[in-house]
Amino acid sequence: MLRRGLLKISPFIATVFPPLLVKAAEKRDAPVKDFNYGMRKVGLIGGIGPESTIPYYHGIVYGVQKQSPNKAFPKLTVESLNVFDVLSLSSKKDYDALEAYLMDGINNLVASRADAVAMTGNTPHVILDRLQAKCPVPIISIVQTTCDEAARRNYKKVALLGTISTMNAKFFHEPFEKAGIEVIVPDQADRDYINDKIGSELELGVVKPETREQFLKIIDKLQKEQGAQAIILGCTELPLLFKGQPVNFPCLDTMDIHIQALTNFILNK
């Protein structure tokens, strides 16, 4: 049967080299060795934004490799979207369009045989429940993993920094409130400032010392005037501001916490 099919493709080649062609076809059809090493696969919705997708990839693959008994790197698929489309649809509260846009990427990750999906940004979690209802695999939430870490540290009051959509919406507050943790946000002027700097600087990889200083003043105010025990860096670009800088405030870095949770999932921990 196999040789007959090959003859139809190229009679001359099949006549001259039949043993080689049969062997190559049999090799092609042989079962592929499983190179998962007992790991599960995660699919990432990246590009939201690009600057955070890079440390996500690096943190996951090397975090897994460091803990893997055989020092293997994990399988990982990244579906890169446009952060500015996500931010625009979120700010307009056009959640139907946002859902369609994100689900298109998520479906591609599911097709890549991912065992779970994660979004490398906080803002799109505003419609997490809608996405999870249509996604056949778990979506590992950056909000829930951060909440779990805040509870583990016994925090009772935390301050949230992020995009205007993240700070104003309730999706970030709800799991914390269920855990008995109060979430506060900066005043309106400071929220506008934070949102502007995320969109105009950090999403583009631009880090200015004067922006860092203003953020530190906002954080200091949240601690001294509102009693925040810790600051949630609720945008995965915010750690760029403090990279290589001493941080003298208790911090919940959502990206770092999320990366660790994803690493544990891959390793079945």
C-alpha positions as CSV (number, residue, x, y, z in Angstrom):
1,M,0.0,0.0,0.0
2,L,2.8,2.4,1.0
3,R,4.9,1.6,-2.1
4,R,1.9,2.0,-4.4
5,G,1.2,5.5,-3.0
6,L,4.8,6.5,-3.5
7,L,4.8,5.3,-7.2
8,K,1.9,7.6,-7.8
9,I,4.0,10.5,-6.6
10,S,7.1,9.8,-8.5
11,P,7.4,6.6,-10.5
12,F,11.1,7.2,-11.4
13,I,12.2,8.0,-7.8
14,A,10.1,5.2,-6.4
15,T,11.7,2.7,-8.9
16,V,15.3,3.7,-8.3
17,F,15.1,4.3,-4.5
18,P,12.2,2.2,-3.2
19,P,14.0,0.9,0.0
20,L,15.0,4.4,1.0
21,L,11.6,5.9,0.4
22,V,9.8,3.1,2.3
23,K,12.2,3.5,5.3
24,A,11.7,7.3,5.4
25,A,7.9,7.0,5.3
26,E,7.9,4.4,8.0
27,K,10.2,6.6,10.2
28,R,7.8,9.5,9.6
29,D,4.8,7.5,10.7
30,A,6.5,6.1,13.8
31,P,5.3,7.3,17.2
32,V,7.1,10.5,18.3
33,K,9.0,10.3,21.6
34,D,7.3,12.2,24.5
35,F,9.6,15.0,25.4
36,N,7.4,16.5,28.1
37,Y,9.4,15.0,31.0
38,G,6.3,14.7,33.1
39,M,5.6,18.5,32.8
40,R,2.4,20.2,31.8
41,K,2.3,22.9,29.1
42,V,1.3,26.5,29.6
43,G,0.2,28.8,26.8
44,L,0.8,32.6,27.3
45,I,-1.2,35.5,26.0
46,G,1.7,37.8,25.5
47,G,2.4,41.2,24.1
48,I,0.2,42.8,26.8
49,G,2.7,44.3,26.9
50,P,5.9,43.2,25.2
51,E,8.2,44.4,28.0
52,S,6.6,42.0,30.5
53,T,6.3,39.1,28.1
54,I,10.1,38.8,28.0
55,P,10.6,38.3,31.7
56,Y,7.6,36.0,31.8
57,Y,9.2,33.7,29.2
58,H,12.7,33.9,30.8
59,G,11.3,33.5,34.3
60,I,9.2,30.4,33.5
61,V,11.7,28.5,31.3
62,Y,14.6,29.0,33.6
63,G,12.5,28.7,36.7
64,V,11.3,25.3,35.5
65,Q,14.8,24.2,34.3
66,K,16.3,25.1,37.7
67,Q,13.8,22.9,39.5
68,S,13.5,20.1,37.0
69,P,15.3,16.9,38.0
70,N,16.7,16.4,34.5
71,K,17.3,20.2,34.0
72,A,14.9,20.2,31.0
73,F,13.3,23.3,29.6
74,P,9.5,23.2,29.3
75,K,7.3,23.4,26.3
76,L,5.7,26.9,26.1
77,T,3.6,28.7,23.4
78,V,3.2,32.5,23.3
79,E,0.4,34.2,21.4
80,S,1.4,37.8,21.1
81,L,-1.4,40.4,21.0
82,N,-1.4,44.2,20.8
83,V,-1.5,45.8,24.3
84,F,-2.9,49.0,23.0
85,D,-6.0,47.2,21.6
86,V,-6.5,45.6,25.0
87,L,-6.1,48.8,26.9
88,S,-8.4,50.7,24.5
89,L,-11.2,48.1,24.6
90,S,-10.9,47.9,28.4
91,S,-11.1,51.7,29.0
92,K,-14.1,51.9,26.7
93,K,-15.7,48.9,28.5
94,D,-16.3,47.2,25.1
95,Y,-16.1,43.8,26.8
96,D,-17.7,41.9,23.9
97,A,-15.0,43.0,21.5
98,L,-12.3,42.4,24.2
99,E,-13.6,38.9,24.7
100,A,-13.6,38.1,21.0
101,Y,-10.0,39.5,20.7
102,L,-8.7,37.6,23.6
103,M,-10.5,34.3,22.8
104,D,-9.0,34.3,19.3
105,G,-5.6,34.1,21.0
106,I,-6.7,31.7,23.7
107,N,-8.1,29.3,21.1
108,N,-4.8,29.3,19.3
109,L,-3.1,28.3,22.6
110,V,-5.6,25.6,23.2
111,A,-5.0,24.3,19.7
112,S,-1.3,24.1,20.6
113,R,-2.3,21.6,23.3
114,A,-1.7,23.8,26.2
115,D,-2.8,22.3,29.6
116,A,-3.5,25.8,30.9
117,V,-3.5,29.4,29.7
118,A,-2.3,32.6,31.4
119,M,-2.5,36.3,30.4
120,T,0.7,38.3,30.9
121,G,-1.3,41.4,31.9
122,N,-3.6,42.4,34.8
123,T,-6.1,44.5,32.9
124,P,-7.6,41.8,30.7
125,H,-8.6,39.9,33.8
126,V,-11.5,42.3,34.0
127,I,-13.4,39.7,31.9
128,L,-11.7,36.6,33.3
129,D,-15.0,34.9,34.1
130,R,-16.3,35.3,30.6
131,L,-13.1,33.9,29.1
132,Q,-13.0,31.0,31.5
133,A,-16.5,30.1,30.6
134,K,-15.5,29.6,27.0
135,C,-12.0,28.2,27.5
136,P,-11.8,24.3,27.9
137,V,-8.6,24.5,30.0
138,P,-7.9,26.5,33.2
139,I,-6.9,30.1,32.9
140,I,-4.4,30.7,35.8
141,S,-5.4,34.1,37.2
142,I,-2.7,36.7,38.1
143,V,-5.3,38.3,40.4
144,Q,-6.0,35.1,42.4
145,T,-2.4,34.1,42.7
146,T,-1.6,37.6,44.1
147,C,-4.5,37.4,46.5
148,D,-3.3,34.0,47.7
149,E,0.2,35.5,48.4
150,A,-1.2,38.5,50.2
151,A,-3.2,36.2,52.4
152,R,-0.1,34.0,53.0
153,R,1.7,37.1,54.2
154,N,-1.2,38.0,56.5
155,Y,-1.8,41.4,54.9
156,K,-5.1,43.1,55.8
157,K,-4.8,46.3,53.8
158,V,-3.0,46.7,50.4
159,A,-2.8,49.5,47.8
160,L,-3.3,48.8,44.1
161,L,-1.4,50.5,41.3
162,G,-2.2,49.7,37.7
163,T,-3.9,51.0,34.6
164,I,-7.0,53.1,35.1
165,S,-9.2,50.2,34.2
166,T,-7.5,47.9,36.8
167,M,-7.7,50.5,39.5
168,N,-11.3,51.6,38.9
169,A,-12.9,48.2,38.3
170,K,-13.9,45.8,41.0
171,F,-12.4,42.6,39.4
172,F,-9.2,43.0,41.4
173,H,-10.9,43.9,44.6
174,E,-13.4,41.1,44.8
175,P,-11.1,38.1,45.6
176,F,-9.2,40.2,48.1
177,E,-12.4,41.2,49.9
178,K,-13.5,37.6,50.1
179,A,-10.2,36.9,51.8
180,G,-10.7,39.7,54.3
181,I,-8.2,42.0,52.7
182,E,-9.0,45.7,52.0
183,V,-7.8,47.1,48.6
184,I,-7.3,50.9,48.3
185,V,-6.3,53.0,45.3
186,P,-4.6,56.4,44.9
187,D,-6.7,59.5,44.5
188,Q,-8.0,60.4,41.1
189,A,-5.1,62.7,40.1
190,D,-2.5,60.1,41.0
191,R,-4.5,57.4,39.2
192,D,-4.5,59.5,36.0
193,Y,-0.8,60.1,36.4
194,I,-0.1,56.4,36.8
195,N,-2.2,55.4,33.9
196,D,-0.6,58.0,31.6
197,K,2.9,56.9,32.5
198,I,2.1,53.2,31.9
199,G,0.7,53.9,28.5
200,S,3.1,56.5,27.3
201,E,6.4,55.2,28.8
202,L,6.4,51.8,30.4
203,E,4.5,49.9,27.7
204,L,7.2,51.2,25.3
205,G,10.1,50.2,27.6
206,V,10.8,53.8,28.6
207,V,11.9,54.3,32.2
208,K,12.5,57.8,33.5
209,P,14.0,58.7,36.9
210,E,11.6,61.5,37.4
211,T,8.7,59.1,36.8
212,R,10.1,56.7,39.4
213,E,10.4,59.5,41.9
214,Q,6.8,60.5,41.5
215,F,5.6,56.9,41.9
216,L,7.6,56.6,45.1
217,K,5.9,59.8,46.4
218,I,2.5,58.3,45.6
219,I,3.5,55.0,47.3
220,D,4.7,56.9,50.4
221,K,1.4,58.7,50.6
222,L,-0.6,55.5,50.4
223,Q,1.4,54.0,53.2
224,K,1.5,57.0,55.6
225,E,-1.9,58.6,54.9
226,Q,-4.0,55.5,54.2
227,G,-2.2,52.8,56.1
228,A,-1.3,50.4,53.2
229,Q,0.7,47.5,54.5
230,A,1.9,46.6,51.0
231,I,1.8,47.9,47.4
232,I,0.4,45.8,44.6
233,L,2.3,46.4,41.4
234,G,-0.9,45.6,39.4
235,C,0.5,46.2,36.0
236,T,3.2,43.8,34.7
237,E,5.2,46.8,33.4
238,L,5.5,48.5,36.8
239,P,8.5,46.4,37.9
240,L,10.5,48.1,35.2
241,L,10.4,51.3,37.2
242,F,12.2,49.6,40.1
243,K,14.5,47.2,38.3
244,G,18.0,47.4,39.8
245,Q,16.8,49.9,42.4
246,P,16.4,49.4,46.1
247,V,12.8,49.0,47.1
248,N,12.0,50.1,50.6
249,F,8.3,49.2,50.7
250,P,6.5,45.8,51.1
251,C,5.6,44.9,47.5
252,L,3.3,42.4,45.8
253,D,4.8,42.1,42.3
254,T,1.9,40.4,40.4
255,M,4.2,39.4,37.5
256,D,6.7,37.6,39.8
257,I,4.0,35.9,41.8
258,H,2.2,34.8,38.6
259,I,5.5,33.4,37.1
260,Q,6.1,31.3,40.2
261,A,2.5,30.0,40.1
262,L,2.9,29.0,36.4
263,T,6.2,27.4,37.1
264,N,4.6,25.3,39.9
265,F,1.8,24.3,37.6
266,I,4.2,23.1,34.9
267,L,6.1,21.1,37.4
268,N,2.9,19.6,38.9
269,K,3.6,21.2,42.3
